[in-house]
Amino acid sequence: MSRPQGNARLRAARQAAGYRSQQDLADALARRGMSVSARQVRRWESDNPPMPYSDLQRALVDLLHVTSIEDLGFPAPTGADAGRVLRTPPVAPMAVPNAAQPASAASAFATVTRAHRRLYWTVAPATLHPAVAAHATLGAALLPATAGVIRRSVAAALAESWLLAGRIEFFDLSEPGRARETWLRALQAAGDADDALLGAAILAHTAFVPGWAGDRAGAVERMAMARTSARRGPASAELLAWLDAVEAECETRCGNTRTALNLIAHGEDVLAAGREDPSPEWLDWFSAVRLAAFKGNVQLRAGHLPQARETLLGVMADLPADADKQMTVVLGDLAAVEAAAGQPEAACDYAVRALDLLETHWYATGMERVWGVRRELAQWQGEPCVRALDDRLYSWSAMLSALAN
């Protein structure tokens, strides 16, 4: 006798949305305030799934990108239980119909997307994120009223907006679960735009989530997807080198520094060889100097302290003036180099300089570096330089900034 298949529609929708396990979906629901366990998800994926209550129905429909709860394989109950089915009321006609949008709507929407991308480097993330998310919501509403070239233009700008929102959530606000869901929306929009390069960038960003959690298999899988999409390009040298840098960081987080250094070396060769294909306008977070910053971090993690110091000092000298967020990371890595080399005063000096920048340009990734350095300085707990660092690290302004952002 063949084994029952259970609720295959829910299981397929869960996996298509990127939730590899029942626990992953339960965690996503929990982040929305729903008290759900993996055991409950398992019941929903059984042969006779119980109908979720209306609030859970809404969350499942949204998370799994379907139009109704019936799309997830739940049978419509009868009798007294019928009231538990979420019935979406028909949308009332608008006073001004949402008519087909002209080309000017696509260009106007894309202009705001570009402005948000530039503001990312200077505006506080907690201030910028709501505006970016609201703009993406507008784009999602505009998309059904477009077609052809106009639709692809709106979809591409929408994918960029969701990509930026996810970057803020992951790198600035330390919310990887939320970023993963946002990047899934970005990927869907990139598919609507038929933009393989933008899809490659989004897929590579999703690799950060398992990579930073130490899940090498998950990161490698997503990077394979990203490279496949990039091959549909044509991809520029900068985009290909950035893919190497992303994979190198994931490998480093998983303890594979030798593999990471090989990836960095390959990225350097790609940049040196160059390609005729230009980089997309949105690839404004990467350059040769930023590849060197990745390299310095890998050298640090590999224990190659003199090389890491030399690389990072070169990066600090070459970073553009408006790269304050990246500078906090470089200063944090230099502080870690000096701490590992037994130079607490130099380590504290770099860490304090990073804190100076973080007060005006908050970056959770940079703050993570500073906290890591402070842990490495535990053996010099009583030294005046470490006490002075603690005065800054645990000051009212620093603590409020960390909690507010």
C-alpha positions as CSV (number, residue, x, y, z in Angstrom):
1,M,0.0,0.0,0.0
2,S,1.4,3.4,-1.0
3,R,2.1,5.9,1.8
4,P,-0.5,8.8,2.1
5,Q,0.7,12.0,0.6
6,G,-0.9,14.3,3.1
7,N,-1.7,17.9,2.3
8,A,0.7,18.1,-0.7
9,R,-0.5,21.6,-1.7
10,L,0.5,23.2,1.6
11,R,3.8,21.4,1.6
12,A,4.6,22.4,-1.9
13,A,3.6,26.1,-1.2
14,R,5.8,26.1,1.9
15,Q,8.9,24.8,0.1
16,A,8.3,27.1,-2.9
17,A,8.2,30.1,-0.5
18,G,11.6,29.1,0.9
19,Y,10.6,27.4,4.2
20,R,12.6,24.2,4.0
21,S,11.1,22.7,7.1
22,Q,7.9,22.7,9.1
23,Q,9.8,24.4,11.9
24,D,10.9,27.2,9.5
25,L,7.2,28.0,8.8
26,A,6.3,27.8,12.4
27,D,9.1,30.3,13.2
28,A,7.9,32.7,10.5
29,L,4.4,32.6,12.0
30,A,5.8,33.1,15.5
31,R,7.6,36.3,14.3
32,R,4.1,37.6,13.3
33,G,2.8,37.0,16.8
34,M,1.2,33.6,16.1
35,S,1.7,30.9,18.6
36,V,2.3,28.0,16.3
37,S,4.6,24.9,16.7
38,A,6.1,22.6,14.1
39,R,3.7,20.0,15.4
40,Q,0.8,22.2,14.3
41,V,2.3,22.7,10.9
42,R,2.7,18.9,10.6
43,R,-1.0,18.6,11.3
44,W,-1.8,21.1,8.6
45,E,0.3,18.9,6.2
46,S,-1.5,15.7,7.2
47,D,-4.2,13.9,5.2
48,N,-7.0,15.6,7.2
49,P,-5.7,19.1,8.0
50,P,-7.7,21.1,10.5
51,M,-8.8,24.5,9.3
52,P,-6.7,27.3,10.8
53,Y,-8.4,30.2,12.5
54,S,-8.9,33.4,10.5
55,D,-5.8,35.2,11.8
56,L,-3.6,32.2,10.9
57,Q,-5.3,31.9,7.5
58,R,-4.4,35.5,6.7
59,A,-0.8,34.9,7.8
60,L,-0.5,31.7,5.8
61,V,-1.9,33.3,2.6
62,D,0.5,36.2,2.9
63,L,3.6,34.2,3.8
64,L,3.1,31.5,1.2
65,H,2.1,34.0,-1.6
66,V,-1.2,32.4,-2.5
67,T,-4.6,34.1,-3.2
68,S,-6.8,32.1,-0.8
69,I,-6.6,29.5,2.0
70,E,-8.2,27.0,-0.3
71,D,-5.1,27.2,-2.5
72,L,-3.2,25.5,0.5
73,G,-5.3,22.4,0.4
74,F,-7.6,23.0,3.3
75,P,-11.1,21.6,2.8
76,A,-14.0,24.0,3.3
77,P,-15.8,23.1,6.5
78,T,-19.5,22.9,6.9
79,G,-22.0,23.7,9.6
80,A,-20.9,25.7,12.6
81,D,-17.2,25.5,11.4
82,A,-18.0,27.3,8.2
83,G,-17.6,30.6,9.9
84,R,-14.0,29.9,10.5
85,V,-13.1,30.1,6.8
86,L,-11.6,33.5,5.9
87,R,-13.9,35.1,3.4
88,T,-12.2,38.0,1.6
89,P,-14.9,40.5,0.8
90,P,-15.1,41.7,-2.8
91,V,-13.0,44.8,-3.4
92,A,-15.2,47.9,-3.8
93,P,-14.8,49.8,-7.0
94,M,-12.5,52.8,-6.6
95,A,-13.9,56.3,-7.3
96,V,-11.1,56.6,-9.9
97,P,-10.6,53.3,-11.6
98,N,-7.0,51.9,-11.4
99,A,-6.6,52.3,-15.2
100,A,-3.6,51.1,-17.2
101,Q,-0.6,53.0,-16.1
102,P,1.4,55.1,-18.6
103,A,5.2,54.9,-19.1
104,S,5.6,58.0,-17.0
105,A,4.3,56.0,-13.9
106,A,7.1,53.5,-14.4
107,S,9.8,56.2,-14.7
108,A,8.4,58.1,-11.7
109,F,8.3,55.0,-9.5
110,A,11.8,54.1,-10.6
111,T,13.1,57.6,-9.7
112,V,11.9,57.2,-6.1
113,T,13.5,53.8,-6.0
114,R,16.9,55.3,-7.1
115,A,16.6,58.1,-4.5
116,H,16.0,55.6,-1.7
117,R,19.1,53.6,-2.9
118,R,21.2,56.7,-2.6
119,L,19.7,57.7,0.8
120,Y,20.6,54.3,2.3
121,W,24.2,55.5,2.8
122,T,23.3,58.5,4.9
123,V,19.8,58.2,6.4
124,A,19.2,56.3,9.6
125,P,17.9,52.8,8.8
126,A,15.0,53.0,11.2
127,T,13.9,56.2,9.4
128,L,14.5,55.0,5.9
129,H,13.0,51.5,6.1
130,P,9.3,52.5,6.5
131,A,9.6,54.8,3.4
132,V,11.2,52.0,1.3
133,A,8.6,49.4,2.5
134,A,5.7,51.8,1.7
135,H,7.1,52.6,-1.7
136,A,7.4,48.8,-2.4
137,T,3.7,48.4,-1.4
138,L,2.8,51.1,-3.9
139,G,4.8,49.3,-6.6
140,A,3.0,46.0,-5.8
141,A,-0.4,47.9,-6.2
142,L,0.7,49.5,-9.5
143,L,2.0,46.3,-11.1
144,P,-1.4,44.7,-12.0
145,A,-2.3,47.9,-13.9
146,T,0.7,47.7,-16.2
147,A,1.7,45.5,-19.2
148,G,4.6,44.8,-21.5
149,V,7.6,47.0,-21.2
150,I,6.0,49.2,-18.6
151,R,5.2,46.2,-16.4
152,R,8.8,45.0,-16.6
153,S,10.1,48.5,-15.7
154,V,7.8,48.7,-12.6
155,A,8.7,45.2,-11.6
156,A,12.4,45.8,-11.8
157,A,12.1,48.9,-9.7
158,L,9.9,47.0,-7.3
159,A,12.5,44.2,-7.0
160,E,15.1,46.8,-6.2
161,S,12.9,48.4,-3.5
162,W,12.3,45.0,-1.8
163,L,16.0,44.2,-2.1
164,L,16.9,47.4,-0.4
165,A,14.3,46.8,2.3
166,G,15.8,43.4,2.9
167,R,19.3,44.8,3.1
168,I,18.2,47.2,5.8
169,E,16.5,44.5,7.7
170,F,19.5,42.1,7.6
171,F,22.5,44.4,7.8
172,D,21.1,47.4,9.8
173,L,18.3,46.0,11.9
174,S,19.6,42.4,12.5
175,E,16.3,40.8,11.5
176,P,17.4,37.9,9.2
177,G,14.0,36.1,9.2
178,R,12.2,39.3,8.1
179,A,14.8,39.9,5.5
180,R,14.4,36.4,4.1
181,E,10.7,37.0,3.6
182,T,11.3,40.4,2.0
183,W,13.9,39.0,-0.4
184,L,11.4,36.4,-1.5
185,R,9.1,39.2,-2.6
186,A,12.0,40.9,-4.4
187,L,12.7,37.6,-6.2
188,Q,9.1,37.3,-7.4
189,A,9.3,40.9,-8.7
190,A,12.6,40.2,-10.5
191,G,10.9,37.3,-12.2
192,D,8.1,39.5,-13.3
193,A,10.7,41.8,-14.8
194,D,12.6,38.9,-16.4
195,D,15.8,40.5,-14.9
196,A,18.3,37.6,-14.5
197,L,21.0,39.8,-13.0
198,L,18.7,41.4,-10.4
199,G,17.6,37.9,-9.6
200,A,21.2,36.8,-9.1
201,A,21.8,39.6,-6.7
202,I,18.7,38.8,-4.7
203,L,19.5,35.1,-4.5
204,A,23.0,35.9,-3.4
205,H,21.6,38.1,-0.6
206,T,19.4,35.2,0.6
207,A,22.6,33.1,1.0
208,F,23.7,35.5,3.9
209,V,20.8,34.2,6.0
210,P,22.0,30.5,6.3
211,G,25.6,31.5,5.8
212,W,25.7,33.7,8.9
213,A,23.9,31.0,10.8
214,G,26.6,28.5,10.0
215,D,24.4,26.5,7.6
216,R,26.9,25.9,4.8
217,A,24.7,23.6,2.8
218,G,21.9,26.2,2.7
219,A,24.3,29.0,1.7
220,V,26.0,26.9,-1.1
221,E,22.5,26.0,-2.5
222,R,21.5,29.6,-2.8
223,M,24.8,30.6,-4.3
224,A,24.4,28.0,-6.9
225,M,21.1,29.5,-7.8
226,A,22.6,33.0,-7.9
227,R,25.4,31.9,-10.2
228,T,23.0,30.1,-12.5
229,S,20.9,33.3,-12.8
230,A,24.0,35.4,-13.4
231,R,25.0,33.2,-16.3
232,R,21.8,34.3,-18.1
233,G,23.2,37.8,-17.8
234,P,25.4,39.1,-19.3
235,A,27.0,39.8,-16.0
236,S,29.7,42.4,-15.4
237,A,33.1,41.6,-13.8
238,E,32.0,43.5,-10.6
239,L,28.8,41.4,-10.2
240,L,30.7,38.1,-10.7
241,A,33.4,39.2,-8.2
242,W,30.8,40.2,-5.7
243,L,29.3,36.7,-5.9
244,D,32.7,35.4,-5.0
245,A,32.9,37.8,-2.1
246,V,29.4,36.8,-0.8
247,E,30.3,33.1,-1.0
248,A,33.6,33.8,0.7
249,E,31.9,35.5,3.6
250,C,29.5,32.6,4.0
251,E,32.4,30.1,3.9
252,T,34.2,32.2,6.5
253,R,31.2,32.2,8.8
254,C,31.1,28.4,8.5
255,G,34.8,28.1,9.4
256,N,36.2,27.4,5.9
257,T,38.7,30.2,5.5
258,R,40.9,28.4,3.0
259,T,38.0,28.1,0.6
260,A,37.1,31.7,1.3
261,L,40.6,32.9,0.4
262,N,40.5,31.0,-2.9
263,L,37.1,32.6,-3.7
264,I,38.6,36.1,-2.9
265,A,41.6,35.4,-5.2
266,H,39.2,34.3,-8.0
267,G,37.2,37.5,-7.5
268,E,40.4,39.6,-7.8
269,D,41.3,37.8,-11.0
270,V,37.9,38.4,-12.4
271,L,38.2,42.2,-11.7
272,A,41.7,42.3,-13.1
273,A,40.6,40.6,-16.3
274,G,37.5,42.8,-16.7
275,R,34.5,42.3,-19.0
276,E,32.9,44.5,-21.6
277,D,29.5,44.2,-20.0
278,P,28.7,47.2,-17.7
279,S,27.6,46.8,-14.1
280,P,23.9,47.4,-13.3
281,E,23.2,50.9,-11.8
282,W,21.9,49.3,-8.6
283,L,25.2,47.5,-7.9
284,D,26.4,50.4,-5.8
285,W,27.5,48.4,-2.8
286,F,30.5,46.8,-4.3
287,S,33.9,47.7,-5.8
288,A,37.5,46.6,-5.8
289,V,38.1,48.3,-2.5
290,R,35.1,46.5,-0.9
291,L,36.4,43.2,-2.2
292,A,39.6,44.0,-0.4
293,A,37.5,44.6,2.8
294,F,36.1,41.1,2.4
295,K,39.7,39.8,2.0
296,G,40.9,41.6,5.1
297,N,38.1,40.0,7.2
298,V,38.9,36.5,5.8
299,Q,42.6,37.0,6.5
300,L,41.7,38.0,10.1
301,R,39.5,34.9,10.6
302,A,42.3,32.7,9.1
303,G,44.8,34.1,11.7
304,H,46.9,35.9,9.0
305,L,47.3,39.0,11.2
306,P,50.1,40.9,9.4
307,Q,48.4,40.4,6.0
308,A,45.0,41.4,7.4
309,R,46.4,44.5,9.0
310,E,48.0,45.6,5.7
311,T,44.9,44.8,3.7
312,L,42.5,46.6,6.0
313,L,44.8,49.7,6.3
314,G,44.8,49.9,2.5
315,V,41.0,49.7,2.5
316,M,40.7,52.4,5.1
317,A,42.8,54.7,3.0
318,D,40.9,53.9,-0.3
319,L,37.2,53.9,0.9
320,P,35.2,56.9,-0.5
321,A,34.3,59.7,1.9
322,D,30.7,58.7,2.1
323,A,31.4,55.0,3.0
324,D,30.9,55.5,6.8
325,K,28.9,52.3,7.2
326,Q,31.6,50.2,5.6
327,M,34.2,52.1,7.6
328,T,32.7,51.0,10.8
329,V,33.2,47.4,9.7
330,V,36.8,48.0,8.6
331,L,37.6,49.7,11.9
332,G,36.1,46.9,13.8
333,D,38.2,44.3,11.9
334,L,41.3,46.4,12.5
335,A,40.5,46.4,16.2
336,A,40.1,42.6,16.1
337,V,43.5,42.3,14.4
338,E,45.2,44.3,17.2
339,A,43.3,42.4,19.9
340,A,44.5,39.1,18.4
341,A,48.0,40.5,18.2
342,G,48.0,41.3,21.9
343,Q,47.8,45.1,21.4
344,P,44.8,46.2,23.6
345,E,45.4,49.9,23.3
346,A,45.5,49.9,19.5
347,A,42.4,47.6,19.5
348,C,40.5,50.0,21.8
349,D,41.5,53.0,19.6
350,Y,40.0,51.4,16.5
351,A,36.9,50.3,18.4
352,V,36.3,53.8,19.8
353,R,36.7,55.3,16.3
354,A,34.1,52.8,15.0
355,L,31.7,53.9,17.9
356,D,32.2,57.5,16.9
357,L,30.9,56.7,13.4
358,L,28.1,54.4,14.7
359,E,26.6,57.3,16.7
360,T,25.9,59.1,13.5
361,H,25.7,56.2,10.9
362,W,24.1,53.2,12.7
363,Y,25.1,49.9,11.1
364,A,24.3,46.7,13.0
365,T,27.0,44.8,11.2
366,G,29.6,47.4,12.3
367,M,28.3,47.2,15.9
368,E,28.6,43.4,15.8
369,R,32.3,43.8,15.0
370,V,32.8,46.1,18.0
371,W,31.0,43.7,20.4
372,G,33.2,40.9,19.0
373,V,36.4,42.9,19.8
374,R,35.2,43.7,23.3
375,R,34.8,39.9,24.0
376,E,38.4,39.4,22.7
377,L,39.6,42.1,25.2
378,A,38.3,40.2,28.2
379,Q,41.8,39.3,29.4
380,W,42.7,43.0,29.6
381,Q,39.5,43.9,31.6
382,G,41.3,46.1,34.1
383,E,43.4,48.1,31.6
384,P,42.5,51.8,31.4
385,C,42.0,51.6,27.6
386,V,39.4,48.8,28.0
387,R,37.7,50.7,30.8
388,A,37.5,53.8,28.6
389,L,36.1,51.6,25.8
390,D,33.4,50.3,28.2
391,D,32.5,53.9,29.1
392,R,31.7,54.5,25.5
393,L,30.2,51.1,24.7
394,Y,27.9,51.2,27.7
395,S,27.1,54.9,27.7
396,W,23.5,56.0,27.7
397,S,23.7,57.3,24.1
398,A,25.3,54.1,22.8
399,M,22.8,51.9,24.6
400,L,19.8,54.0,23.4
401,S,21.1,54.0,19.9
402,A,21.5,50.2,19.8
403,L,18.0,49.7,21.2
404,A,16.4,52.3,19.0
405,N,17.9,51.0,15.8
